[in-house]
Amino acid sequence: MIVELAEGAPQLGREGLWVRHLVDNVYVLDNIPFYAYGIACNDEVYAEPVGSDLVFKGIRGRKGHSVYRVAFDMENLDSPNDINEFLENIKNFGCSFEGCDGRLFAIDVPLGVDVHSLYKYFQNGEDKGLWEFEEGHYGTRS
């Protein structure tokens, strides 16, 4: 599924995301957005075919997942193992992740994870100059 991105975003203004067909024009988002805001893994979305693409049209229902993105500052890491330690910590929080280019990670935060502790963890690493992070979506159920 194609999601049109805000002006100035990377990837030529669009991001391709995996979805599973649910019914009619309703799909379930099946991966973690790296660039799109306001959507998260397992959200039910509306999408319509446009030419050979399936294009995002809106949210049908949310499943409570949040999305964060972390970009490592490779010059400030003590060792490449710092990224592996970070990823283990993310798993220990109960989250999953997808990586891009070895320094950018999109993190899926399921409902039930202590998002406030996770946010403090992200903020601590950013304060130390190890990475920058952003919130792509703060999850609620609908």
C-alpha positions in Angstrom: 0.0 0.0 0.0 1.3 3.5 -0.9 1.1 6.3 1.7 1.6 9.8 0.4 4.1 11.6 2.7 4.2 15.2 3.9 6.1 17.7 1.7 9.9 17.5 2.3 9.8 13.8 3.4 12.2 11.3 1.9 11.4 8.5 -0.6 10.0 10.8 -3.3 7.0 11.7 -1.2 5.6 8.3 -0.6 6.2 5.1 1.4 5.3 1.6 0.5 3.8 -0.5 3.4 2.8 -4.1 3.6 -0.9 -4.8 4.2 -3.2 -7.9 4.5 -6.6 -7.7 2.9 -9.4 -7.9 5.5 -12.7 -7.2 3.6 -13.7 -5.0 0.6 -11.4 -1.9 0.7 -10.2 -2.6 4.3 -6.7 -3.8 5.0 -4.5 -4.4 8.1 -1.1 -2.7 8.2 1.5 -5.4 8.5 4.7 -3.6 9.0 6.2 -0.5 10.8 6.1 2.8 9.0 9.6 4.5 8.6 8.3 7.8 7.3 4.5 8.0 7.4 2.9 9.6 10.5 -0.4 8.8 12.2 -0.5 5.1 11.4 0.9 2.0 13.1 1.2 -1.7 12.8 -2.1 -3.6 13.0 -4.2 -0.5 12.3 -7.2 -1.2 10.0 -7.0 1.1 7.0 -9.0 2.0 3.9 -7.1 1.7 0.6 -8.2 1.9 -3.0 -6.5 0.8 -6.2 -5.1 3.7 -8.3 -3.5 2.4 -11.5 -1.2 -0.5 -10.4 -0.9 0.9 -6.8 -3.0 0.3 -3.7 -3.3 3.8 -2.1 -4.0 4.6 1.6 -7.3 6.5 2.1 -7.8 6.6 5.8 -8.0 4.8 9.2 -10.9 2.5 9.9 -9.7 1.4 13.4 -6.7 1.5 15.6 -5.3 -1.4 17.6 -3.3 0.7 20.1 0.2 0.4 18.7 2.6 3.3 18.8 5.5 4.0 16.4 8.9 5.5 17.2 11.9 6.0 15.0 15.5 6.0 16.1 18.4 7.2 14.0 21.9 6.4 15.4 24.7 8.9 15.3 27.4 6.5 14.2 30.3 8.8 15.2 29.1 8.9 18.8 28.9 5.1 19.3 31.5 3.4 21.4 31.2 0.2 19.3 29.0 -1.4 16.8 27.7 -3.6 19.6 25.9 -0.5 21.0 23.2 -1.0 18.3 22.9 -4.7 19.2 22.5 -3.7 22.9 19.8 -1.1 21.9 17.9 -3.7 19.9 18.0 -6.2 22.8 16.7 -3.5 25.1 13.8 -2.8 22.6 12.9 -6.5 22.6 13.0 -6.5 26.4 10.5 -3.7 26.5 8.2 -5.9 24.5 8.6 -4.1 21.2 9.6 -5.2 17.7 11.6 -3.3 15.1 12.6 -3.0 11.5 15.9 -1.6 10.4 17.0 0.4 7.4 20.6 1.1 6.4 22.0 -0.1 9.7 21.4 3.2 11.5 17.6 3.9 11.2 15.1 1.8 13.1 11.3 1.9 13.2 9.9 0.6 16.4 6.5 -1.0 17.0 5.2 -0.5 20.5 2.2 -2.7 21.2 -0.6 -1.9 23.5 0.4 -2.8 27.1 4.1 -1.7 26.8 5.1 0.9 29.3 5.5 3.6 26.6 6.5 6.3 29.2 9.5 4.2 30.4 10.4 3.5 26.7 10.2 7.2 25.9 12.5 8.0 28.8 14.9 5.4 27.4 14.8 7.1 24.0 15.3 10.5 25.6 18.3 9.3 27.6 20.1 8.0 24.5 19.3 11.2 22.7 20.6 13.3 25.6 23.9 11.3 25.4 24.2 12.0 21.7 23.9 8.3 20.7 20.8 8.8 18.6 17.9 11.0 17.7 14.3 9.8 18.0 10.9 10.8 17.0 7.3 9.7 17.6 5.5 8.6 14.4 2.3 7.8 16.2 1.1 7.5 19.8 -1.3 4.6 19.9 -4.9 4.5 21.2 -7.6 2.0 20.5 -10.7 2.9 18.4 
